[in-house]
Amino acid sequence: MPGVDLAGYKCTLLERFVNPQIRDTIARLCAQSSDRIPKFLLPVIRRQLATGGEIKRSAAVVASWAVTPKASTNRESRLTWSTGIGTAS
């Protein structure tokens, strides 16, 4: 992306995730994602579609959001997906 210091952004992002003072959990982010998708993601998708742009990553975000309520954690803290599509072996 032009004008973005990717290495600097990467360092900042990693520092944020290892900072014990920042307790923004994945569960909280997912719980509030329904409010964020129309506000932040749909305008991007609309713009990309209008200009013939790529929407694969945006579609992946929407797909992840759609399946998240069906996800549950087991005792080992691994994510188990229940999609109704089949069983992974």
HUDA-V857875 format. One record per pair of residues at least 12 apart in sequence whose C-alpha atoms are under 10 Angstrom apart, sorted by the first residue. I is the first residue (numbers start at 1). J is the second residue. If there is no record, write none. Layout:
i:j
I:J
I:J
This chain:
i:j
27:68
30:64
30:65
30:68
30:69
31:65
31:68
31:69
33:62
33:65
33:68
34:62
34:65
34:66
37:58
37:61
37:62
37:65
41:58
41:59
41:61
41:62
42:58
42:62
44:58
45:57
45:58
45:59
66:83
67:81
67:82
67:83
68:81
68:82
68:83
69:81
69:82
69:83
70:82
70:83
70:84
71:83
